[in-house]
Amino acid sequence: MRNIRYPTETPVHLVAAHGMEAVTYLGLVAATCTTVAFFPQVIRNWKRKSAGDLSFGTFGLFTIGVGLWLVYGVLIDNAPIIVSNLITLTVNLANLGQMVWYRRRRPGSFPPPTA
């Protein structure tokens, strides 16, 4: 049988050695990245006055997921999860609102065609 060596510094050991603050900061950085990721899309939609190339299914499902993450964050009382998902939910609701608004303004473009 081979002698398998496992790393001595697992994530659990790293948290124990460096404190929970490092993990919280990691969560905040991750939350910041995923939160600001959709701002450019909202700005692009606004400038073009169009959101025709966006998928209702994708944004709708993602928005439901973000809403569930928000509920989860509230249930476990985790500020980074709550704040980031509240902002992300707001931005994605803006995206969905733009999709509906701009498609209703173009005749024949709402509801979206089904495949």
C-alpha positions as CSV (number, residue, x, y, z in Angstrom):
1,M,0.0,0.0,0.0
2,R,1.3,3.5,-0.9
3,N,2.1,5.9,1.8
4,I,-0.2,8.9,1.1
5,R,0.7,12.2,2.7
6,Y,-2.0,14.6,3.4
7,P,-1.4,18.3,3.8
8,T,-1.2,19.5,7.4
9,E,-2.9,22.8,6.7
10,T,-6.4,22.1,5.7
11,P,-9.0,24.9,5.5
12,V,-10.1,24.0,9.1
13,H,-6.5,24.4,10.3
14,L,-6.1,27.7,8.5
15,V,-9.2,29.1,10.1
16,A,-8.1,28.0,13.5
17,A,-4.6,29.4,13.0
18,H,-5.6,32.7,11.4
19,G,-9.0,33.3,12.9
20,M,-12.4,33.7,11.4
21,E,-11.6,37.2,10.2
22,A,-9.6,35.9,7.2
23,V,-12.6,33.7,6.2
24,T,-15.0,36.7,6.6
25,Y,-12.7,38.9,4.4
26,L,-12.6,36.1,1.8
27,G,-16.4,36.1,1.9
28,L,-16.6,39.8,1.6
29,V,-14.3,39.9,-1.5
30,A,-16.2,37.1,-3.1
31,A,-19.5,38.8,-2.4
32,T,-18.2,42.1,-3.8
33,C,-17.2,40.4,-7.1
34,T,-20.5,38.7,-7.6
35,T,-22.4,41.7,-6.5
36,V,-20.8,44.2,-8.9
37,A,-20.7,41.7,-11.8
38,F,-24.2,42.7,-13.0
39,F,-23.8,46.5,-12.8
40,P,-22.3,46.8,-16.3
41,Q,-25.3,44.9,-17.7
42,V,-27.8,47.4,-16.1
43,I,-25.8,50.3,-17.4
44,R,-25.5,48.8,-20.9
45,N,-29.3,48.2,-21.0
46,W,-30.0,51.7,-19.9
47,K,-27.7,53.2,-22.5
48,R,-29.0,51.1,-25.3
49,K,-32.6,51.3,-24.1
50,S,-32.8,47.6,-24.9
51,A,-32.4,44.3,-23.1
52,G,-33.6,42.1,-26.0
53,D,-30.5,39.8,-26.0
54,L,-30.9,38.8,-22.4
55,S,-32.6,35.5,-21.3
56,F,-35.6,35.7,-19.0
57,G,-34.9,32.1,-17.9
58,T,-31.3,32.8,-16.9
59,F,-32.0,36.1,-15.1
60,G,-35.2,34.8,-13.5
61,L,-33.6,31.6,-12.2
62,F,-30.5,33.5,-11.0
63,T,-32.7,36.1,-9.2
64,I,-34.6,33.3,-7.5
65,G,-31.3,31.8,-6.4
66,V,-30.1,35.1,-5.0
67,G,-33.3,35.6,-3.1
68,L,-32.9,32.2,-1.5
69,W,-29.3,33.1,-0.6
70,L,-30.6,36.2,1.0
71,V,-33.1,34.2,3.1
72,Y,-30.3,31.8,4.0
73,G,-28.1,34.7,5.1
74,V,-30.9,36.1,7.3
75,L,-31.6,32.6,8.8
76,I,-27.9,32.1,9.8
77,D,-27.4,35.8,10.6
78,N,-24.5,36.3,8.3
79,A,-23.9,39.9,7.3
80,P,-21.7,39.4,4.2
81,I,-24.3,37.0,2.7
82,I,-27.2,39.3,3.6
83,V,-25.7,42.5,2.3
84,S,-24.2,41.1,-0.9
85,N,-27.3,39.2,-1.9
86,L,-29.6,42.2,-1.0
87,I,-27.6,44.4,-3.4
88,T,-27.4,41.6,-6.1
89,L,-31.1,41.0,-5.8
90,T,-31.8,44.7,-6.3
91,V,-29.5,44.8,-9.4
92,N,-31.0,41.7,-10.9
93,L,-34.5,42.9,-10.3
94,A,-33.5,46.1,-12.2
95,N,-32.2,43.9,-15.1
96,L,-35.5,42.0,-15.1
97,G,-37.5,45.2,-15.0
98,Q,-35.5,46.6,-17.9
99,M,-36.1,43.4,-19.9
100,V,-39.9,43.7,-19.4
101,W,-40.0,47.5,-19.9
102,Y,-37.9,47.6,-23.1
103,R,-39.6,44.6,-24.6
104,R,-43.1,46.0,-24.0
105,R,-42.1,49.2,-25.8
106,R,-41.2,47.2,-29.0
107,P,-44.3,45.8,-30.8
108,G,-44.4,42.1,-31.1
109,S,-41.4,41.5,-28.7
110,F,-43.3,40.5,-25.5
111,P,-43.8,37.9,-24.4
112,P,-40.5,36.5,-25.5
113,P,-40.6,33.8,-28.1
114,T,-40.4,30.2,-26.9
115,A,-38.1,27.6,-28.4
